[in-house]
Amino acid sequence: MKKFILIIFSIVLIDQILKIYIKTHFELGGGISIFPFFRILFVENPGMAYGINFWIGYHGKILLSIFRFFLVFLISTFLYINIKRGTSKYLTVSISLILSGAMGNFLDSALYGLLFDTGTIYHQKSEKWIPYFGISKISYDPFDKKRGEGYAAFMEGCVVDMFYFPIIDTYLPPWIPFFGGYNLKFFQPIFNLSDVMISIGVFSLLIFKRKIKNAKLL
């Protein structure tokens, strides 16, 4: 049990350190280029992993945050029972990765509105998510009531994404039939470490499904 807790805690800790650093050091939409095919690009995502929106509006955002909470609870329960049963490590390690990613993104949704002074918020009249200018600061301090409040309420925060891999980003010359004259970009989603862990966990379940097929599941 301890090693699974260590895996989950380590991933969540690294994920949160990366996110907090990005949000407190970069302006929204800012970043740096590491390689031509890899950039750090700071965006805030009110939706799901890899920028997928789940009902773009405010109520969809709250439902998604609540869904993340119950998902974390259910996965935690599932993992705990199967660890106690001694189920295949191919299953429990994969589920641990998925759980760590789900927890990381849930923390953003639940707490970042309270923790930071600025962030992307939903404007009811225009029915749009409104970005902000400047660099965010940590506003919450339980020992200093004079510190400013956060930019949103509990469960209203946006997820911080930063990894961008434009593997192909080029202009197609006009003489190319049908597609000429347009920019070609391959793999545009911007994501974070939590998204990566969820993806690795899911792929691991698919790759090793034969090895865990006979495991004692719920």
Backbone torsions as a table, in degrees:
resi	resn	phi	psi	omega
1	MET	NA	-41.0	-175.8
2	LYS	-61.1	-39.6	-177.9
3	LYS	-68.8	-30.7	176.5
4	PHE	-70.7	-39.9	175.9
5	ILE	-62.2	-40.2	179.4
6	LEU	-64.6	-42.1	178.4
7	ILE	-60.3	-49.6	-177.1
8	ILE	-65.1	-47.1	-178.5
9	PHE	-61.7	-42.9	-178.2
10	SER	-62.9	-44.7	-178.9
11	ILE	-65.8	-45.6	179.8
12	VAL	-62.8	-40.9	-180.0
13	LEU	-63.1	-48.4	179.1
14	ILE	-62.0	-42.3	179.3
15	ASP	-59.1	-46.4	-177.9
16	GLN	-70.5	-35.5	176.7
17	ILE	-62.5	-45.2	178.4
18	LEU	-60.4	-47.1	-176.6
19	LYS	-65.2	-45.8	-179.3
20	ILE	-64.9	-39.4	178.0
21	TYR	-62.9	-47.3	-179.4
22	ILE	-60.7	-46.2	-176.1
23	LYS	-68.3	-28.3	-178.2
24	THR	-98.6	5.0	180.0
25	HIS	-129.7	-11.7	-178.7
26	PHE	-126.3	146.0	170.3
27	GLU	-76.9	154.5	177.9
28	LEU	-59.0	125.8	-176.2
29	GLY	89.9	-4.7	179.4
30	GLY	-92.7	170.1	179.4
31	GLY	170.0	-167.4	179.5
32	ILE	-138.3	156.2	177.7
33	SER	-98.8	121.6	177.7
34	ILE	-88.0	-51.7	173.8
35	PHE	-135.5	165.9	177.2
36	PRO	-56.8	-27.6	-177.6
37	PHE	-105.3	6.4	-179.2
38	PHE	-143.7	122.6	179.8
39	ARG	-132.3	152.5	166.9
40	ILE	-95.4	116.4	-177.0
41	LEU	-134.2	113.4	-174.1
42	PHE	-82.6	118.4	173.0
43	VAL	-134.3	159.6	174.7
44	GLU	-115.7	134.7	-171.4
45	ASN	-120.2	114.9	176.5
46	PRO	-80.5	-6.6	-175.3
47	GLY	-101.3	-144.4	-174.3
48	MET	-94.5	-167.3	-178.7
49	ALA	-61.2	147.2	178.5
50	TYR	59.5	29.2	175.0
51	GLY	77.3	10.5	178.8
52	ILE	-74.2	124.3	-178.0
53	ASN	-85.6	138.1	178.0
54	PHE	-114.4	92.3	-173.1
55	TRP	54.0	100.0	-169.7
56	ILE	-60.5	-25.9	-173.9
57	GLY	-70.3	178.4	-176.8
58	TYR	-61.6	-46.9	-176.6
59	HIS	-65.2	-35.6	175.4
60	GLY	-63.1	-36.9	178.0
61	LYS	-63.2	-44.5	179.8
62	ILE	-65.7	-42.9	178.4
63	LEU	-61.3	-38.7	178.6
64	LEU	-65.0	-41.1	178.6
65	SER	-63.5	-42.1	178.0
66	ILE	-65.1	-40.8	177.7
67	PHE	-60.3	-42.2	178.9
68	ARG	-61.2	-38.9	179.5
69	PHE	-61.7	-50.4	-179.3
70	PHE	-67.2	-32.7	177.5
71	LEU	-64.2	-44.6	177.7
72	VAL	-60.8	-42.5	179.8
73	PHE	-63.6	-46.6	-178.2
74	LEU	-66.4	-43.4	179.5
75	ILE	-65.4	-39.8	178.8
76	SER	-61.3	-44.2	179.4
77	THR	-63.9	-45.6	179.1
78	PHE	-59.4	-45.1	-179.2
79	LEU	-65.4	-45.0	-178.3
80	TYR	-59.3	-47.0	-178.5
81	ILE	-63.1	-42.2	-177.2
82	ASN	-74.4	-28.5	172.9
83	ILE	-66.6	-43.8	178.8
84	LYS	-62.6	-33.2	179.3
85	ARG	-78.1	-11.2	-177.9
86	GLY	74.2	31.3	-179.9
87	THR	-64.5	159.1	-177.3
88	SER	-47.0	137.1	177.7
89	LYS	-63.2	-26.7	177.3
90	TYR	-61.0	-32.4	178.0
91	LEU	-81.6	-51.5	-172.7
92	THR	-67.8	-36.5	177.7
93	VAL	-68.4	-41.7	179.0
94	SER	-62.1	-43.5	179.0
95	ILE	-66.1	-34.8	177.9
96	SER	-62.1	-39.8	178.2
97	LEU	-65.8	-43.0	178.8
98	ILE	-63.7	-42.3	179.7
99	LEU	-63.3	-43.2	-179.9
100	SER	-61.9	-40.1	177.9
101	GLY	-67.3	-42.0	178.7
102	ALA	-63.5	-40.1	178.9
103	MET	-65.7	-41.4	-179.3
104	GLY	-60.3	-47.0	-179.9
105	ASN	-72.2	-31.0	176.4
106	PHE	-64.7	-40.8	179.3
107	LEU	-60.0	-39.7	176.4
108	ASP	-59.2	-51.4	-176.9
109	SER	-62.6	-41.4	-173.9
110	ALA	-78.3	-39.6	-166.1
111	LEU	-114.9	-22.3	-172.1
112	TYR	-66.0	-29.3	175.7
113	GLY	-63.7	-31.5	178.2
114	LEU	-84.7	-30.1	-171.5
115	LEU	-81.8	-35.6	-173.5
116	PHE	-109.3	154.2	-177.1
117	ASP	-82.2	-21.3	179.0
118	THR	-137.2	151.8	179.0
119	GLY	-176.7	171.7	178.5
120	THR	-70.9	127.0	-177.4
121	ILE	-126.3	159.3	-178.9
122	TYR	-94.1	127.7	178.8
123	HIS	-97.4	114.7	-172.8
124	GLN	-62.4	-42.4	-175.1
125	LYS	-68.1	-44.8	-179.0
126	SER	-84.9	-12.5	-178.6
127	GLU	55.8	44.2	-180.0
128	LYS	-136.1	154.5	173.1
129	TRP	-84.6	124.7	-173.6
130	ILE	-102.2	121.8	177.9
131	PRO	-74.7	179.2	-179.9
132	TYR	-131.9	168.8	-179.7
133	PHE	-114.7	153.5	179.1
134	GLY	89.3	-171.6	-178.5
135	ILE	-110.5	133.0	-177.9
136	SER	-70.0	152.8	174.6
137	LYS	-126.1	151.5	175.2
138	ILE	-72.6	121.4	-174.6
139	SER	-102.3	-24.0	-173.8
140	TYR	-80.7	130.3	175.4
141	ASP	-147.8	106.5	-176.4
142	PRO	-64.3	-15.6	-178.0
143	PHE	-102.0	-0.3	-178.7
144	ASP	-137.1	97.5	-176.9
145	LYS	-72.1	-10.6	179.8
146	LYS	-81.3	-14.7	179.0
147	ARG	-65.8	149.2	-178.4
148	GLY	-65.1	159.6	179.4
149	GLU	-83.2	167.3	178.1
150	GLY	-71.9	174.8	-176.4
151	TYR	-85.7	-11.8	-178.8
152	ALA	-154.7	170.9	-178.2
153	ALA	-85.5	176.5	177.1
154	PHE	-57.0	133.8	-179.8
155	MET	77.7	3.7	-177.2
156	GLU	-107.1	5.6	-179.3
157	GLY	-75.0	159.9	177.3
158	CYS	-104.5	151.4	180.0
159	VAL	-79.0	137.7	178.4
160	VAL	-89.0	123.6	175.5
161	ASP	-117.3	151.1	-176.6
162	MET	-151.2	-16.9	-177.0
163	PHE	-89.9	124.5	-177.0
164	TYR	-132.2	122.6	-177.5
165	PHE	-120.3	78.4	175.4
166	PRO	-77.7	76.1	-174.1
167	ILE	-56.8	-38.9	174.4
168	ILE	-123.1	120.5	178.0
169	ASP	-144.1	90.2	-172.7
170	THR	-145.2	164.1	178.1
171	TYR	-100.5	127.2	179.3
172	LEU	-87.6	123.4	-178.1
173	PRO	-60.6	151.5	-174.8
174	PRO	-60.9	-23.2	-175.7
175	TRP	-75.4	-9.3	177.7
176	ILE	-75.6	124.7	-178.1
177	PRO	-59.3	139.1	173.7
178	PHE	70.4	-46.5	-172.9
179	PHE	-104.7	-5.2	-178.0
180	GLY	-64.1	145.6	178.7
181	GLY	87.8	7.3	-178.9
182	TYR	-121.9	156.4	173.6
183	ASN	-82.3	133.9	177.8
184	LEU	-106.6	120.0	177.2
185	LYS	-125.9	131.5	177.9
186	PHE	-116.1	129.7	-178.0
187	PHE	64.7	80.1	-178.9
188	GLN	-93.1	-16.9	-178.6
189	PRO	-56.5	142.6	174.7
190	ILE	-109.9	133.1	-170.3
191	PHE	-141.7	-177.5	-179.3
192	ASN	-132.7	-178.3	-177.3
193	LEU	-63.6	-36.1	178.1
194	SER	-60.0	-43.7	178.0
195	ASP	-60.6	-40.2	179.4
196	VAL	-62.6	-44.5	-179.0
197	MET	-64.5	-40.5	177.3
198	ILE	-61.6	-44.5	-179.4
199	SER	-63.7	-44.5	179.2
200	ILE	-62.2	-42.1	179.5
201	GLY	-62.3	-44.1	179.9
202	VAL	-65.4	-46.1	179.3
203	PHE	-62.4	-36.5	178.4
204	SER	-63.8	-39.9	177.4
205	LEU	-61.9	-39.0	-179.9
206	LEU	-71.3	-42.2	-177.4
207	ILE	-67.2	-41.1	-175.3
208	PHE	-102.6	22.7	-176.2
209	LYS	-61.3	-31.3	178.4
210	ARG	-69.1	-34.0	-178.7
211	LYS	-74.2	-25.6	-179.3
212	ILE	-105.0	3.4	-175.9
213	LYS	-58.4	-38.0	-176.2
214	ASN	-94.3	9.0	178.8
215	ALA	-69.2	155.3	178.6
216	LYS	-82.8	97.2	-180.0
217	LEU	-92.1	171.3	177.5
218	LEU	-67.6	NA	NA
